Amino acid sequence: MVKTIKIFLPLIAKNRLKKGILERFLNKNEYKLHMDYNKNYLEELFDSEVYKKLADAEKDRLTRIYLYKLSDMEKKHSEVWKEIAEKRGLKLEKLKWYHKLKINFYVFFRKLFGLELTTKLLESGEESDIKKYYELSKSPELSEEEREKMRELSVDEAVHEEIISSVKSKDVSDFVYGISDGLVEVLAATSGLSGAFNVPFLVAISGLIIGASGTLSMAIGAYLSTKSEKEINENKRRKIEIQKLVDRKEVSKRLAGILTELGIKENIALDISPQLVDVAEDIIAPKVEESPKKSAGVTALSYITGAIVPVIPYLIGIGGLLGVISSYLVSGIAIFIVGSLIGLLSSVNPTKKGLEMLTLGISAAIGTHLLGLLASYYLHV
């Protein structure tokens, strides 16, 4: 039920969003227009095909419906551009081989990193599309009817962005952040150890022990955290069920308050809240579906995956300065990739986030390496 609401609420609310949604995405900077009918047509057609391919491969029924809806929306946008171009006697191109290659890349990326990261990557320029269509709605090159269509497309893109932002996958985000933790912590540790010991095998074994220790610690923490969250949630649901038996009116008031906070007018919230009392616990305290064991498993697997990367050069016998450089190189590449993925998850520029994490991770490793050198010098190791 909750998943269905998350998927379709933005579509149901589209008309209510029309008055104010554009202001959320537009700023005072003028958007530079490029009236390239063929380019705009191909971009929309490409997005439509990507969502269709993702939907075809999707197993979850509700998610599949959601993806087909997005595909239809983008297809409608391409048809608008086709109609406008044909009025001007312009011939539009078809998707080329490299477009199809990119489509297959997104399908492959989805298999590796999940739907959330795929849609974030695909829609990383969505805000620019909102601005583009808003500015096109004022273009003198278009007729009044065409400008009205551009306004509708701008609203569509804003609603589209709202739908995309509702796609969340805790497993994917936990896995990415877990890899990041393992990478940075074990890189720093092995860097410090390599400064103290010039034996690759000892550095590798020590790094793996630190990685294993961190994996157990993180897994136990994730298990206890999820278990505690579920217990608190179940306790809250039991209290609501008891309150429903004792005082349904009070539960109705609580529901009305929640609906009002969601933006529903108070008089409407008061009218519909009594009808929702029977499912009050699902609204006030939705079930925590996540399994503590699964959470612990995802955390453990992600952490140890990241922890192994800095150790690889030492495991194959590379020591000394070459070992340090090799470890930094493979870890640096991995940190940048993970940072970019975190950027996508948090709607931050992926390249900027990747470079930021790379700088911080390498800085931590260098600092620890210097400590290792000092330990080696003063302890005569």
N, C-alpha and C positions, 0 to 999 in steps of 0.2 A: 504493500500500500504506500509506504513512504517513498519507495523507489519510483513508483508510478507518478506520484505527485511531483517529485523532483524533475522528472522528465517532461511532463506535460503542463505544469503550472505556467512556465514562461510563455507557452503557446496560447493557453487560455487567457492569459493576462495581456496579450499583445495590444488590444485596443486601449486598455488602460495605460499602457506604457507610452503610447504615441505622443502624448503632450509633453512629457518630461524626460524621456529616456535619452534623447539626443544630447541634451545639455550635459549629461554625465560623461559623455565621451568626447565632446568637442571643446577645444580651447580657443583662445583668441588668435593663435597663429594661423595665418592664411594657408590653406592647403593648395599646393601647386597642381593644377589640372593638366592632364594629358589626355585629350580626347582621341584615344586610340580605340576605335570600335572593335577591331579584330582582337586586340590584346585583352580588352575587358570581356569580350565574348568567350575567348579561350580560357581565361582564368576561372570564370564561373562554370564553364563546361567541365574543366579539369576537376574542380572541387566536387562537382556533382558525381563524376565518375569515381573519384576516390571514396566518397561516402558510400556509394553503391557497392563497390568492391569490399569495403570494410563490413558493410551490412550482410553481404552474401556469405562472408566467412564467419560471422558472429553466431555464437551458439545461444546466448541468452536472448529470449524472445522479446522482452521489453527493450533491451538495448538495440536489438535489430530493428525494431519499429522506429526507435528514435533516430537511428542512422539513416533509414530510408526517408524519414521526414526531412532530415537535413539535405539529403540528396535531391529530393523533390524541390526544396526551397532554392537550391543553387541552380537546378535545371530551369526553374521559372525565371531566375535572373538572366541566365544565358539566352532564353527565348526573348526576353525584353530587348537585349542588345541585338539579337538577330533581326527582330522586327524593325528596330531603329535603323540598322545598317541597310536593310533591304529597301526602306523608304528612300534612302539616299543612293540607291543603285550600287552599293558596295558589296563585294564578294568576300565572304568570310572563309577562313581556312578551317580545316579539320584538325583534331588532335594528332600530333606527329608521334613518331616512334619514341622520342625521348620523353614525351609526356606519359606514354604508357609505361616506360621504364620507371619513371618517378612514382607512378601509381602503384606499381609492384613493390617499390621500395617502401612505401607507406604501409602496405599490407604486411611486409616482412618485419618492419619496425614495430608494428602492433603486436606481432607474435613474440618479439623479444622483450618489449618494454610495456606492453599493455595499452589499453585504449586511451587512458587519461593523457599519457605523454604523447601519444600519436596525435590526438586532437589538438593538444597544446602546440605541437610542432606545426601542424597543418594550418592552424588558425593564428599563428604568431603575428600575422599582419592584419588581423580582423579589425582592429581599431582604425587603421588607415583606410580600410574599405568603408567604414561608417563615415569618416570625414569626406572621403572621395564622393560618395553618393550625396551627402548633404550639400557639398559645394556644387556638384553637377545639377542639383535641383534648382540652382540659381543661374545656370549657364545660359547665355543668350543664344548659344548654338542649338539649343533644344526648343521644341515647341512647348506650350503650356502643358499640354497633355503628357509630353515626355518628361517634363520637369516634375510633374506630379508622380509619375512612375519612379523617378529617381528618389523622391521623398519616401515613397513606399519601400523602395529597396534599402534606403538608409535605416529605416525602422526595422526592416527584416534583419539586416546585419547586426543591429543592436540586440534584437531578440536572440538571434543566432549566438552572439557572444555570451548572452545570459545562459543559454542552454549549455554551451561548451563549458562555462565556468562551473556548472553544477555537476560535471562528471568528475567523480573522485574515486580513487582507488587507494585505500589505506595500505594494502599490501605492497603496491608499487612504490609509494612514497617511503614507506618503512624500509624497503629493500635498498632504495637508492641512498637514503641517509645512513643506513647501516654500512654499506660499502664505503661511504665517505669516512665514517668513523674509523673503520678498520684500516683503511689506506693511510690516513694521516697519522694515526697513533703508532702503527707498526713501522711506518717509514721513519718517523722520528726516533723510535726505539732502536731500530737496526742501524740507523745513521750514527747514533751515539755509541752503540756497541762496536761498530766498525772502527770508530775513533779510538776505542780502548783496546780492542783485540784485532790482530791482523790475520786471524784464521777464519776463512769463509765459512767452514762447517760450524764453528762455534757461534758465529753471528747468525747463521741460518736457523740452527736449533734454538738459540735464545729467542730469535724473532718469532718462531713458531710457537714456542711456549707462551710468550707474551700474547700472541694472537689467540691461542687456545684459552688462556685465562680470561682475556677480554670477551671472547665468544660466550663462555659460560656465564660471566657476570652480566652481559647484556641480555642473554636469553632468559636468565632467572628474573632480571628486572622487568623484561617485557611480559613474562608469564604472570608475575605478581601484580603488575599494573593492570593488565587486562582482566585478570580474575577479580581484583578489587573493584574495578569499574563495573563488571557484571553483577557482583554482589550488591553494590550500592544501588544499581539500577533495579534489580529484582526487588530489593527492599522497598524502594520508592513505588514500584508498581503494586506491591501488596498493600501498601498504605492507601493508595488511590482506590483499589478494589474495595477495601473496607469502608473508606469514606463514601463510596457510591452506595453502599448498603445503608449507611447511617444518615447521610445528608447529600442527596443528589443535587440540591439547589446550590450548595457550596461548590461542588465540583463543576457545575454549570458556570458559575461565576469565574472560576479559575480558567476555564476554557475560553470564556468571553474575553478575559484579559489577554490570553495568549493570541487570540485572533486579532484583537485590537492592535497588539504590538506588531503583528504581521502586516498591518496597514488596512485592515478591514474596518469599515465605519462601525462605531460603537453600537448603534441601534441594530445594524445587521448582525453583528457578532452576538448580541443578546438574543436575537431571534433564533439563530441557528445553533447556538451552543447547547440548548437542552436536547437537541437531536443527536448530539455527539457524545453524550455522557456515557453511553454503553461502550464506546471505544476510547474513553478518556485516557487510559493508561498508555495507549499506543500513540497518542498525541503529546501528552505531557512528558512521558518517559518511554520513548520507543525502545524496543528490545535491542540490546547489544548483541549483534549476531556473531561478532568475532570470537573465535575460539582462543583461549589462553595458550593452548598447546601450539596452535597454528602460528600465533603471534610470536611465540618463543622460537619456533622453527624458522620463520622468515627472518627474524632478527639474527639468529645464530648463523644461518646460511649466508646472509648478506655481509655480516661482519667478517667471517672467516674468508669469504671471497676477496674482500678488500685487503685483508691482512696478508694473504699469500703473495700478492703482487710485489711488494718491496723485497720479499725474501728470495724471489726467483733467481736473481743473479748469483747470490751466495750459495743457493742450492746446487747450481751447476758448476761451482768451484771458482767463480770470479771473486778475487779479493783485492785488498789494497784500494788505491785511488780509482782504478778501473771499476772495481766492484761498487764503490760509492756512486760513481758517475752513472753506471748502468742502472743501479737501483733508483736513483733520482729520475733518470730518463723514463723508464717504464712506469714508475709511479706518477711522474709528472703528467704523462699522457693520460693515464687512468684518472687522475684527479681532475684534469681539465674536462674530460668527457663526463664524469659524474657531476662536476660543477655545472656544466651546461644543462644536464638533465634536471638538476635542482632548479636552475634558472627557468626552465620550461614549466616545472611544477608550480613555481611561485610567481609566474608571469613576469619574470625579470629577464632582461636581455641575456640569452644563453652564453654568448661569447664573453660578455662582461662578467657574468657570474663565474664562468669557468676560469677566467684569468684571475679573478679575486681569490677563488679557492686555491688555485695553483700557487699564487704568491704567498698566501698564508701557510699552506701546507709545506712548501719548500723552506720557508722562513723558520717554521717550527723545527723542521729536520736539521737545518744548518745550525740552529741554536743548540739542539741536543748533541749534534756531532761535535761541536766545540767543547761541550761539557765532557764528552767522552775523551777527547784529546787531553783535556786538563786532568781527568782522572788517570789516564794512562801515564802522563808525565809525573804527577805527584805521587801516585801509588806504585810507580815503577812496574806496571803490568806489561 
